Amino acid sequence: MDASAIDALLADAKAAGTPIDGADGLLNLMTKAVLERALQAEMTHHLGYERDDPAGRGSGNSRNG
């Protein structure tokens, strides 16, 4: 990851008053976001279509919420 991107995230967190660590901290929020995106990408790959794509409706192999 580019150092300037990390610096921008840290600066935004500081400006917003978001702590770096803790339950509502930047590290926890970033970890959650990365894991959710990875899981969505894995589901898309497994099913063969993007989220909200009508191709999956009624296929018997669809996202169920």
PQR file with spaces between the fields and no chain letter, atoms N, CA, C, O and H, PARSE charges and radii, in Angstrom:
ATOM       1  N    MET     1       0.840   -1.175    0.000 -0.4000 1.5000
ATOM       2  CA   MET     1       0.000    0.000    0.000 -0.0000 2.0000
ATOM       3  C    MET     1       0.879    1.229    0.000  0.5500 1.7000
ATOM       4  O    MET     1       1.916    1.272    0.663 -0.5500 1.4000
ATOM       5  N    ASP     2       0.463    2.204   -0.734 -0.4000 1.5000
ATOM       6  CA   ASP     2       1.219    3.440   -0.881 -0.0000 2.0000
ATOM       7  C    ASP     2       1.252    4.206    0.443  0.5500 1.7000
ATOM       8  O    ASP     2       0.221    4.358    1.098 -0.5500 1.4000
ATOM       9  H    ASP     2      -0.379    2.169   -1.272  0.4000 1.0000
ATOM      10  N    ALA     3       2.413    4.680    0.832 -0.4000 1.5000
ATOM      11  CA   ALA     3       2.578    5.404    2.092 -0.0000 2.0000
ATOM      12  C    ALA     3       1.718    6.657    2.135  0.5500 1.7000
ATOM      13  O    ALA     3       1.224    7.026    3.200 -0.5500 1.4000
ATOM      14  H    ALA     3       3.251    4.557    0.300  0.4000 1.0000
ATOM      15  N    SER     4       1.529    7.319    0.997 -0.4000 1.5000
ATOM      16  CA   SER     4       0.712    8.534    0.992 -0.0000 2.0000
ATOM      17  C    SER     4      -0.765    8.209    1.255  0.5500 1.7000
ATOM      18  O    SER     4      -1.485    9.020    1.838 -0.5500 1.4000
ATOM      19  H    SER     4       1.930    7.019    0.131  0.4000 1.0000
ATOM      20  N    ALA     5      -1.212    7.028    0.827 -0.4000 1.5000
ATOM      21  CA   ALA     5      -2.592    6.616    1.112 -0.0000 2.0000
ATOM      22  C    ALA     5      -2.770    6.384    2.604  0.5500 1.7000
ATOM      23  O    ALA     5      -3.793    6.762    3.175 -0.5500 1.4000
ATOM      24  H    ALA     5      -0.628    6.369    0.353  0.4000 1.0000
ATOM      25  N    ILE     6      -1.784    5.768    3.237 -0.4000 1.5000
ATOM      26  CA   ILE     6      -1.830    5.539    4.683 -0.0000 2.0000
ATOM      27  C    ILE     6      -1.815    6.870    5.421  0.5500 1.7000
ATOM      28  O    ILE     6      -2.574    7.069    6.370 -0.5500 1.4000
ATOM      29  H    ILE     6      -0.953    5.461    2.774  0.4000 1.0000
ATOM      30  N    ASP     7      -0.949    7.782    4.984 -0.4000 1.5000
ATOM      31  CA   ASP     7      -0.887    9.104    5.607 -0.0000 2.0000
ATOM      32  C    ASP     7      -2.223    9.832    5.491  0.5500 1.7000
ATOM      33  O    ASP     7      -2.646   10.506    6.429 -0.5500 1.4000
ATOM      34  H    ASP     7      -0.332    7.620    4.213  0.4000 1.0000
ATOM      35  N    ALA     8      -2.884    9.697    4.348 -0.4000 1.5000
ATOM      36  CA   ALA     8      -4.179   10.347    4.151 -0.0000 2.0000
ATOM      37  C    ALA     8      -5.234    9.746    5.077  0.5500 1.7000
ATOM      38  O    ALA     8      -6.040   10.478    5.650 -0.5500 1.4000
ATOM      39  H    ALA     8      -2.539    9.149    3.586  0.4000 1.0000
ATOM      40  N    LEU     9      -5.237    8.419    5.228 -0.4000 1.5000
ATOM      41  CA   LEU     9      -6.175    7.769    6.142 -0.0000 2.0000
ATOM      42  C    LEU     9      -5.951    8.226    7.583  0.5500 1.7000
ATOM      43  O    LEU     9      -6.903    8.522    8.305 -0.5500 1.4000
ATOM      44  H    LEU     9      -4.582    7.824    4.762  0.4000 1.0000
ATOM      45  N    LEU    10      -4.710    8.278    7.985 -0.4000 1.5000
ATOM      46  CA   LEU    10      -4.393    8.716    9.343 -0.0000 2.0000
ATOM      47  C    LEU    10      -4.787   10.180    9.562  0.5500 1.7000
ATOM      48  O    LEU    10      -5.305   10.531   10.622 -0.5500 1.4000
ATOM      49  H    LEU    10      -3.936    8.038    7.399  0.4000 1.0000
ATOM      50  N    ALA    11      -4.547   11.021    8.577 -0.4000 1.5000
ATOM      51  CA   ALA    11      -4.909   12.432    8.694 -0.0000 2.0000
ATOM      52  C    ALA    11      -6.422   12.596    8.767  0.5500 1.7000
ATOM      53  O    ALA    11      -6.919   13.397    9.558 -0.5500 1.4000
ATOM      54  H    ALA    11      -4.126   10.735    7.715  0.4000 1.0000
ATOM      55  N    ASP    12      -7.154   11.851    7.954 -0.4000 1.5000
ATOM      56  CA   ASP    12      -8.614   11.919    7.986 -0.0000 2.0000
ATOM      57  C    ASP    12      -9.152   11.448    9.329  0.5500 1.7000
ATOM      58  O    ASP    12     -10.078   12.047    9.876 -0.5500 1.4000
ATOM      59  H    ASP    12      -6.749   11.201    7.311  0.4000 1.0000
ATOM      60  N    ALA    13      -8.571   10.370    9.862 -0.4000 1.5000
ATOM      61  CA   ALA    13      -9.002    9.854   11.156 -0.0000 2.0000
ATOM      62  C    ALA    13      -8.739   10.881   12.255  0.5500 1.7000
ATOM      63  O    ALA    13      -9.581   11.101   13.126 -0.5500 1.4000
ATOM      64  H    ALA    13      -7.820    9.883    9.417  0.4000 1.0000
ATOM      65  N    LYS    14      -7.573   11.501   12.206 -0.4000 1.5000
ATOM      66  CA   LYS    14      -7.231   12.507   13.209 -0.0000 2.0000
ATOM      67  C    LYS    14      -8.183   13.697   13.129  0.5500 1.7000
ATOM      68  O    LYS    14      -8.645   14.194   14.156 -0.5500 1.4000
ATOM      69  H    LYS    14      -6.889   11.323   11.498  0.4000 1.0000
ATOM      70  N    ALA    15      -8.478   14.155   11.913 -0.4000 1.5000
ATOM      71  CA   ALA    15      -9.379   15.294   11.729 -0.0000 2.0000
ATOM      72  C    ALA    15     -10.793   14.982   12.210  0.5500 1.7000
ATOM      73  O    ALA    15     -11.497   15.866   12.699 -0.5500 1.4000
ATOM      74  H    ALA    15      -8.102   13.751   11.079  0.4000 1.0000
ATOM      75  N    ALA    16     -11.204   13.724   12.070 -0.4000 1.5000
ATOM      76  CA   ALA    16     -12.546   13.317   12.483 -0.0000 2.0000
ATOM      77  C    ALA    16     -12.606   12.935   13.955  0.5500 1.7000
ATOM      78  O    ALA    16     -13.686   12.687   14.492 -0.5500 1.4000
ATOM      79  H    ALA    16     -10.632   13.006   11.673  0.4000 1.0000
ATOM      80  N    GLY    17     -11.451   12.888   14.605 -0.4000 1.5000
ATOM      81  CA   GLY    17     -11.411   12.494   16.000 -0.0000 2.0000
ATOM      82  C    GLY    17     -11.522   10.995   16.206  0.5500 1.7000
ATOM      83  O    GLY    17     -11.858   10.541   17.300 -0.5500 1.4000
ATOM      84  H    GLY    17     -10.574   13.089   14.169  0.4000 1.0000
ATOM      85  N    THR    18     -11.244   10.229   15.173 -0.4000 1.5000
ATOM      86  CA   THR    18     -11.300    8.770   15.249 -0.0000 2.0000
ATOM      87  C    THR    18      -9.982    8.250   15.808  0.5500 1.7000
ATOM      88  O    THR    18      -8.917    8.584   15.291 -0.5500 1.4000
ATOM      89  H    THR    18     -10.971   10.598   14.284  0.4000 1.0000
ATOM      90  N    PRO    19     -10.043    7.438   16.854 -0.5600 1.5000
ATOM      91  CA   PRO    19      -8.799    6.887   17.395  0.2800 2.0000
ATOM      92  C    PRO    19      -8.202    5.862   16.424  0.5500 1.7000
ATOM      93  O    PRO    19      -8.894    5.368   15.534 -0.5500 1.4000
ATOM      94  N    ILE    20      -6.950    5.557   16.596 -0.4000 1.5000
ATOM      95  CA   ILE    20      -6.279    4.568   15.750 -0.0000 2.0000
ATOM      96  C    ILE    20      -6.672    3.155   16.160  0.5500 1.7000
ATOM      97  O    ILE    20      -6.907    2.297   15.310 -0.5500 1.4000
ATOM      98  H    ILE    20      -6.388    5.958   17.319  0.4000 1.0000
ATOM      99  N    ASP    21      -6.743    2.918   17.471 -0.4000 1.5000
ATOM     100  CA   ASP    21      -7.078    1.580   17.959 -0.0000 2.0000
ATOM     101  C    ASP    21      -8.385    1.622   18.749  0.5500 1.7000
ATOM     102  O    ASP    21      -8.990    2.681   18.912 -0.5500 1.4000
ATOM     103  H    ASP    21      -6.553    3.615   18.162  0.4000 1.0000
ATOM     104  N    GLY    22      -8.810    0.465   19.233 -0.4000 1.5000
ATOM     105  CA   GLY    22     -10.046    0.383   19.998 -0.0000 2.0000
ATOM     106  C    GLY    22     -11.205   -0.078   19.128  0.5500 1.7000
ATOM     107  O    GLY    22     -11.067   -0.241   17.915 -0.5500 1.4000
ATOM     108  H    GLY    22      -8.319   -0.396   19.100  0.4000 1.0000
ATOM     109  N    ALA    23     -12.342   -0.283   19.766 -0.4000 1.5000
ATOM     110  CA   ALA    23     -13.518   -0.832   19.077 -0.0000 2.0000
ATOM     111  C    ALA    23     -13.986    0.054   17.913  0.5500 1.7000
ATOM     112  O    ALA    23     -14.406   -0.461   16.876 -0.5500 1.4000
ATOM     113  H    ALA    23     -12.455   -0.151   20.750  0.4000 1.0000
ATOM     114  N    ASP    24     -13.918    1.348   18.075 -0.4000 1.5000
ATOM     115  CA   ASP    24     -14.343    2.270   17.017 -0.0000 2.0000
ATOM     116  C    ASP    24     -13.160    2.928   16.330  0.5500 1.7000
ATOM     117  O    ASP    24     -13.303    3.980   15.707 -0.5500 1.4000
ATOM     118  H    ASP    24     -13.577    1.766   18.918  0.4000 1.0000
ATOM     119  N    GLY    25     -11.997    2.313   16.440 -0.4000 1.5000
ATOM     120  CA   GLY    25     -10.789    2.877   15.891 -0.0000 2.0000
ATOM     121  C    GLY    25     -10.578    2.574   14.421  0.5500 1.7000
ATOM     122  O    GLY    25     -11.236    1.708   13.845 -0.5500 1.4000
ATOM     123  H    GLY    25     -11.880    1.458   16.946  0.4000 1.0000
ATOM     124  N    LEU    26      -9.658    3.296   13.834 -0.4000 1.5000
ATOM     125  CA   LEU    26      -9.341    3.167   12.413 -0.0000 2.0000
ATOM     126  C    LEU    26      -8.932    1.742   12.047  0.5500 1.7000
ATOM     127  O    LEU    26      -9.376    1.220   11.024 -0.5500 1.4000
ATOM     128  H    LEU    26      -9.123    4.000   14.302  0.4000 1.0000
ATOM     129  N    LEU    27      -8.096    1.110   12.860 -0.4000 1.5000
ATOM     130  CA   LEU    27      -7.641   -0.246   12.535 -0.0000 2.0000
ATOM     131  C    LEU    27      -8.801   -1.235   12.507  0.5500 1.7000
ATOM     132  O    LEU    27      -8.868   -2.087   11.621 -0.5500 1.4000
ATOM     133  H    LEU    27      -7.735    1.535   13.691  0.4000 1.0000
ATOM     134  N    ASN    28      -9.697   -1.130   13.452 -0.4000 1.5000
ATOM     135  CA   ASN    28     -10.852   -2.029   13.494 -0.0000 2.0000
ATOM     136  C    ASN    28     -11.769   -1.779   12.297  0.5500 1.7000
ATOM     137  O    ASN    28     -12.248   -2.727   11.674 -0.5500 1.4000
ATOM     138  H    ASN    28      -9.642   -0.438   14.172  0.4000 1.0000
ATOM     139  N    LEU    29     -12.014   -0.517   11.974 -0.4000 1.5000
ATOM     140  CA   LEU    29     -12.872   -0.175   10.841 -0.0000 2.0000
ATOM     141  C    LEU    29     -12.271   -0.640    9.518  0.5500 1.7000
ATOM     142  O    LEU    29     -12.983   -1.138    8.645 -0.5500 1.4000
ATOM     143  H    LEU    29     -11.625    0.254   12.479  0.4000 1.0000
ATOM     144  N    MET    30     -10.953   -0.474    9.376 -0.4000 1.5000
ATOM     145  CA   MET    30     -10.283   -0.894    8.151 -0.0000 2.0000
ATOM     146  C    MET    30     -10.291   -2.419    8.018  0.5500 1.7000
ATOM     147  O    MET    30     -10.518   -2.944    6.927 -0.5500 1.4000
ATOM     148  H    MET    30     -10.375   -0.069   10.084  0.4000 1.0000
ATOM     149  N    THR    31     -10.048   -3.126    9.109 -0.4000 1.5000
ATOM     150  CA   THR    31     -10.068   -4.587    9.084 -0.0000 2.0000
ATOM     151  C    THR    31     -11.442   -5.087    8.668  0.5500 1.7000
ATOM     152  O    THR    31     -11.553   -5.988    7.836 -0.5500 1.4000
ATOM     153  H    THR    31      -9.863   -2.700    9.995  0.4000 1.0000
ATOM     154  N    LYS    32     -12.476   -4.514    9.238 -0.4000 1.5000
ATOM     155  CA   LYS    32     -13.847   -4.900    8.907 -0.0000 2.0000
ATOM     156  C    LYS    32     -14.137   -4.652    7.426  0.5500 1.7000
ATOM     157  O    LYS    32     -14.704   -5.513    6.753 -0.5500 1.4000
ATOM     158  H    LYS    32     -12.386   -3.783    9.914  0.4000 1.0000
ATOM     159  N    ALA    33     -13.753   -3.487    6.920 -0.4000 1.5000
ATOM     160  CA   ALA    33     -14.009   -3.141    5.523 -0.0000 2.0000
ATOM     161  C    ALA    33     -13.281   -4.091    4.566  0.5500 1.7000
ATOM     162  O    ALA    33     -13.856   -4.532    3.571 -0.5500 1.4000
ATOM     163  H    ALA    33     -13.292   -2.787    7.467  0.4000 1.0000
ATOM     164  N    VAL    34     -12.022   -4.403    4.867 -0.4000 1.5000
ATOM     165  CA   VAL    34     -11.242   -5.305    4.008 -0.0000 2.0000
ATOM     166  C    VAL    34     -11.843   -6.704    4.003  0.5500 1.7000
ATOM     167  O    VAL    34     -11.978   -7.319    2.945 -0.5500 1.4000
ATOM     168  H    VAL    34     -11.555   -4.045    5.675  0.4000 1.0000
ATOM     169  N    LEU    35     -12.204   -7.209    5.180 -0.4000 1.5000
ATOM     170  CA   LEU    35     -12.789   -8.545    5.257 -0.0000 2.0000
ATOM     171  C    LEU    35     -14.132   -8.623    4.534  0.5500 1.7000
ATOM     172  O    LEU    35     -14.405   -9.601    3.838 -0.5500 1.4000
ATOM     173  H    LEU    35     -12.095   -6.709    6.040  0.4000 1.0000
ATOM     174  N    GLU    36     -14.968   -7.603    4.695 -0.4000 1.5000
ATOM     175  CA   GLU    36     -16.259   -7.606    4.009 -0.0000 2.0000
ATOM     176  C    GLU    36     -16.095   -7.572    2.495  0.5500 1.7000
ATOM     177  O    GLU    36     -16.814   -8.269    1.778 -0.5500 1.4000
ATOM     178  H    GLU    36     -14.747   -6.809    5.261  0.4000 1.0000
ATOM     179  N    ARG    37     -15.164   -6.776    2.007 -0.4000 1.5000
ATOM     180  CA   ARG    37     -14.919   -6.726    0.552 -0.0000 2.0000
ATOM     181  C    ARG    37     -14.373   -8.042    0.041  0.5500 1.7000
ATOM     182  O    ARG    37     -14.754   -8.497   -1.038 -0.5500 1.4000
ATOM     183  H    ARG    37     -14.580   -6.211    2.590  0.4000 1.0000
ATOM     184  N    ALA    38     -13.483   -8.659    0.804 -0.4000 1.5000
ATOM     185  CA   ALA    38     -12.930   -9.954    0.391 -0.0000 2.0000
ATOM     186  C    ALA    38     -14.022  -11.016    0.339  0.5500 1.7000
ATOM     187  O    ALA    38     -14.066  -11.816   -0.595 -0.5500 1.4000
ATOM     188  H    ALA    38     -13.173   -8.290    1.681  0.4000 1.0000
ATOM     189  N    LEU    39     -14.904  -11.029    1.336 -0.4000 1.5000
ATOM     190  CA   LEU    39     -15.993  -12.005    1.344 -0.0000 2.0000
ATOM     191  C    LEU    39     -16.967  -11.773    0.194  0.5500 1.7000
ATOM     192  O    LEU    39     -17.452  -12.732   -0.407 -0.5500 1.4000
ATOM     193  H    LEU    39     -14.869  -10.379    2.096  0.4000 1.0000
ATOM     194  N    GLN    40     -17.257  -10.520   -0.115 -0.4000 1.5000
ATOM     195  CA   GLN    40     -18.136  -10.224   -1.249 -0.0000 2.0000
ATOM     196  C    GLN    40     -17.491  -10.664   -2.562  0.5500 1.7000
ATOM     197  O    GLN    40     -18.172  -11.205   -3.433 -0.5500 1.4000
ATOM     198  H    GLN    40     -16.864   -9.741    0.374  0.4000 1.0000
ATOM     199  N    ALA    41     -16.195  -10.439   -2.710 -0.4000 1.5000
ATOM     200  CA   ALA    41     -15.493  -10.865   -3.923 -0.0000 2.0000
ATOM     201  C    ALA    41     -15.492  -12.385   -4.042  0.5500 1.7000
ATOM     202  O    ALA    41     -15.651  -12.928   -5.134 -0.5500 1.4000
ATOM     203  H    ALA    41     -15.642   -9.999   -2.002  0.4000 1.0000
ATOM     204  N    GLU    42     -15.311  -13.068   -2.912 -0.4000 1.5000
ATOM     205  CA   GLU    42     -15.327  -14.525   -2.922 -0.0000 2.0000
ATOM     206  C    GLU    42     -16.714  -15.037   -3.316  0.5500 1.7000
ATOM     207  O    GLU    42     -16.824  -15.986   -4.092 -0.5500 1.4000
ATOM     208  H    GLU    42     -15.182  -12.627   -2.024  0.4000 1.0000
ATOM     209  N    MET    43     -17.762  -14.423   -2.792 -0.4000 1.5000
ATOM     210  CA   MET    43     -19.126  -14.833   -3.121 -0.0000 2.0000
ATOM     211  C    MET    43     -19.420  -14.581   -4.598  0.5500 1.7000
ATOM     212  O    MET    43     -20.039  -15.414   -5.260 -0.5500 1.4000
ATOM     213  H    MET    43     -17.672  -13.652   -2.161  0.4000 1.0000
ATOM     214  N    THR    44     -18.983  -13.447   -5.108 -0.4000 1.5000
ATOM     215  CA   THR    44     -19.180  -13.133   -6.524 -0.0000 2.0000
ATOM     216  C    THR    44     -18.481  -14.162   -7.396  0.5500 1.7000
ATOM     217  O    THR    44     -19.048  -14.634   -8.382 -0.5500 1.4000
ATOM     218  H    THR    44     -18.480  -12.770   -4.570  0.4000 1.0000
ATOM     219  N    HIS    45     -17.265  -14.506   -7.042 -0.4000 1.5000
ATOM     220  CA   HIS    45     -16.515  -15.496   -7.804 -0.0000 2.0000
ATOM     221  C    HIS    45     -17.201  -16.869   -7.747  0.5500 1.7000
ATOM     222  O    HIS    45     -17.322  -17.555   -8.763 -0.5500 1.4000
ATOM     223  H    HIS    45     -16.804  -14.122   -6.241  0.4000 1.0000
ATOM     224  N    HIS    46     -17.638  -17.251   -6.570 -0.4000 1.5000
ATOM     225  CA   HIS    46     -18.280  -18.559   -6.383 -0.0000 2.0000
ATOM     226  C    HIS    46     -19.586  -18.664   -7.163  0.5500 1.7000
ATOM     227  O    HIS    46     -19.844  -19.679   -7.810 -0.5500 1.4000
ATOM     228  H    HIS    46     -17.540  -16.695   -5.745  0.4000 1.0000
ATOM     229  N    LEU    47     -20.408  -17.620   -7.103 -0.4000 1.5000
ATOM     230  CA   LEU    47     -21.709  -17.666   -7.768 -0.0000 2.0000
ATOM     231  C    LEU    47     -21.631  -17.336   -9.256  0.5500 1.7000
ATOM     232  O    LEU    47     -22.470  -17.777  -10.041 -0.5500 1.4000
ATOM     233  H    LEU    47     -20.199  -16.796   -6.577  0.4000 1.0000
ATOM     234  N    GLY    48     -20.626  -16.563   -9.633 -0.4000 1.5000
ATOM     235  CA   GLY    48     -20.455  -16.235  -11.048 -0.0000 2.0000
ATOM     236  C    GLY    48     -21.214  -15.005  -11.517  0.5500 1.7000
ATOM     237  O    GLY    48     -21.350  -14.779  -12.720 -0.5500 1.4000
ATOM     238  H    GLY    48     -19.945  -16.205   -8.995  0.4000 1.0000
ATOM     239  N    TYR    49     -21.710  -14.206  -10.575 -0.4000 1.5000
ATOM     240  CA   TYR    49     -22.376  -12.957  -10.952 -0.0000 2.0000
ATOM     241  C    TYR    49     -22.239  -11.952   -9.817  0.5500 1.7000
ATOM     242  O    TYR    49     -22.031  -12.320   -8.661 -0.5500 1.4000
ATOM     243  H    TYR    49     -21.599  -14.390   -9.599  0.4000 1.0000
ATOM     244  N    GLU    50     -22.360  -10.675  -10.172 -0.4000 1.5000
ATOM     245  CA   GLU    50     -22.212   -9.591   -9.215 -0.0000 2.0000
ATOM     246  C    GLU    50     -23.440   -9.473   -8.316  0.5500 1.7000
ATOM     247  O    GLU    50     -24.521   -9.952   -8.658 -0.5500 1.4000
ATOM     248  H    GLU    50     -22.529  -10.377  -11.112  0.4000 1.0000
ATOM     249  N    ARG    51     -23.264   -8.842   -7.184 -0.4000 1.5000
ATOM     250  CA   ARG    51     -24.371   -8.580   -6.270 -0.0000 2.0000
ATOM     251  C    ARG    51     -25.430   -7.736   -6.975  0.5500 1.7000
ATOM     252  O    ARG    51     -25.092   -6.833   -7.741 -0.5500 1.4000
ATOM     253  H    ARG    51     -22.386   -8.453   -6.906  0.4000 1.0000
ATOM     254  N    ASP    52     -26.688   -8.018   -6.725 -0.4000 1.5000
ATOM     255  CA   ASP    52     -27.849   -7.332   -7.309 -0.0000 2.0000
ATOM     256  C    ASP    52     -27.996   -7.568   -8.809  0.5500 1.7000
ATOM     257  O    ASP    52     -28.807   -6.902   -9.453 -0.5500 1.4000
ATOM     258  H    ASP    52     -26.962   -8.751   -6.103  0.4000 1.0000
ATOM     259  N    ASP    53     -27.238   -8.493   -9.377 -0.4000 1.5000
ATOM     260  CA   ASP    53     -27.361   -8.833  -10.793 -0.0000 2.0000
ATOM     261  C    ASP    53     -28.582   -9.739  -10.960  0.5500 1.7000
ATOM     262  O    ASP    53     -28.688  -10.755  -10.273 -0.5500 1.4000
ATOM     263  H    ASP    53     -26.580   -9.033   -8.854  0.4000 1.0000
ATOM     264  N    PRO    54     -29.496   -9.393  -11.850 -0.5600 1.5000
ATOM     265  CA   PRO    54     -30.685  -10.224  -12.025  0.2800 2.0000
ATOM     266  C    PRO    54     -30.377  -11.636  -12.532  0.5500 1.7000
ATOM     267  O    PRO    54     -31.257  -12.497  -12.510 -0.5500 1.4000
ATOM     268  N    ALA    55     -29.171  -11.886  -12.979 -0.4000 1.5000
ATOM     269  CA   ALA    55     -28.804  -13.209  -13.491 -0.0000 2.0000
ATOM     270  C    ALA    55     -28.950  -14.293  -12.425  0.5500 1.7000
ATOM     271  O    ALA    55     -29.159  -15.458  -12.765 -0.5500 1.4000
ATOM     272  H    ALA    55     -28.457  -11.187  -12.997  0.4000 1.0000
ATOM     273  N    GLY    56     -28.846  -13.939  -11.154 -0.4000 1.5000
ATOM     274  CA   GLY    56     -28.913  -14.928  -10.102 -0.0000 2.0000
ATOM     275  C    GLY    56     -30.316  -15.258   -9.628  0.5500 1.7000
ATOM     276  O    GLY    56     -30.508  -16.244   -8.916 -0.5500 1.4000
ATOM     277  H    GLY    56     -28.677  -12.993  -10.878  0.4000 1.0000
ATOM     278  N    ARG    57     -31.293  -14.459  -10.006 -0.4000 1.5000
ATOM     279  CA   ARG    57     -32.658  -14.680   -9.525 -0.0000 2.0000
ATOM     280  C    ARG    57     -33.244  -15.973  -10.068  0.5500 1.7000
ATOM     281  O    ARG    57     -33.230  -16.222  -11.274 -0.5500 1.4000
ATOM     282  H    ARG    57     -31.136  -13.658  -10.584  0.4000 1.0000
ATOM     283  N    GLY    58     -33.749  -16.775   -9.172 -0.4000 1.5000
ATOM     284  CA   GLY    58     -34.392  -18.018   -9.578 -0.0000 2.0000
ATOM     285  C    GLY    58     -33.452  -19.085  -10.084  0.5500 1.7000
ATOM     286  O    GLY    58     -33.890  -20.084  -10.655 -0.5500 1.4000
ATOM     287  H    GLY    58     -33.761  -16.572   -8.193  0.4000 1.0000
ATOM     288  N    SER    59     -32.161  -18.881   -9.880 -0.4000 1.5000
ATOM     289  CA   SER    59     -31.182  -19.841  -10.412 -0.0000 2.0000
ATOM     290  C    SER    59     -30.972  -21.029   -9.484  0.5500 1.7000
ATOM     291  O    SER    59     -30.379  -22.031   -9.883 -0.5500 1.4000
ATOM     292  H    SER    59     -31.806  -18.069   -9.417  0.4000 1.0000
ATOM     293  N    GLY    60     -31.458  -20.922   -8.242 -0.4000 1.5000
ATOM     294  CA   GLY    60     -31.214  -21.975   -7.276 -0.0000 2.0000
ATOM     295  C    GLY    60     -29.855  -21.851   -6.604  0.5500 1.7000
ATOM     296  O    GLY    60     -29.555  -22.599   -5.673 -0.5500 1.4000
ATOM     297  H    GLY    60     -31.939  -20.107   -7.919  0.4000 1.0000
ATOM     298  N    ASN    61     -29.048  -20.936   -7.054 -0.4000 1.5000
ATOM     299  CA   ASN    61     -27.731  -20.703   -6.495 -0.0000 2.0000
ATOM     300  C    ASN    61     -27.554  -19.188   -6.377  0.5500 1.7000
ATOM     301  O    ASN    61     -26.784  -18.575   -7.116 -0.5500 1.4000
ATOM     302  H    ASN    61     -29.292  -20.329   -7.810  0.4000 1.0000
ATOM     303  N    SER    62     -28.286  -18.605   -5.428 -0.4000 1.5000
ATOM     304  CA   SER    62     -28.293  -17.152   -5.352 -0.0000 2.0000
ATOM     305  C    SER    62     -27.995  -16.659   -3.945  0.5500 1.7000
ATOM     306  O    SER    62     -28.055  -17.407   -2.968 -0.5500 1.4000
ATOM     307  H    SER    62     -28.911  -19.103   -4.827  0.4000 1.0000
ATOM     308  N    ARG    63     -27.675  -15.391   -3.879 -0.4000 1.5000
ATOM     309  CA   ARG    63     -27.468  -14.764   -2.577 -0.0000 2.0000
ATOM     310  C    ARG    63     -28.821  -14.672   -1.871  0.5500 1.7000
ATOM     311  O    ARG    63     -29.829  -14.311   -2.479 -0.5500 1.4000
ATOM     312  H    ARG    63     -27.626  -14.784   -4.672  0.4000 1.0000
ATOM     313  N    ASN    64     -28.827  -14.996   -0.610 -0.4000 1.5000
ATOM     314  CA   ASN    64     -30.105  -14.983    0.097 -0.0000 2.0000
ATOM     315  C    ASN    64     -30.159  -13.936    1.205  0.5500 1.7000
ATOM     316  O    ASN    64     -31.008  -14.005    2.093 -0.5500 1.4000
ATOM     317  H    ASN    64     -28.008  -15.289   -0.116  0.4000 1.0000
ATOM     318  N    GLY    65     -29.259  -12.979    1.148 -0.4000 1.5000
ATOM     319  CA   GLY    65     -29.292  -11.907    2.120 -0.0000 2.0000
ATOM     320  C    GLY    65     -28.535  -12.215    3.346  0.5500 1.7000
ATOM     321  O    GLY    65     -28.478  -11.392    4.259 -0.5500 1.4000
ATOM     322  H    GLY    65     -28.568  -12.923    0.426  0.4000 1.0000
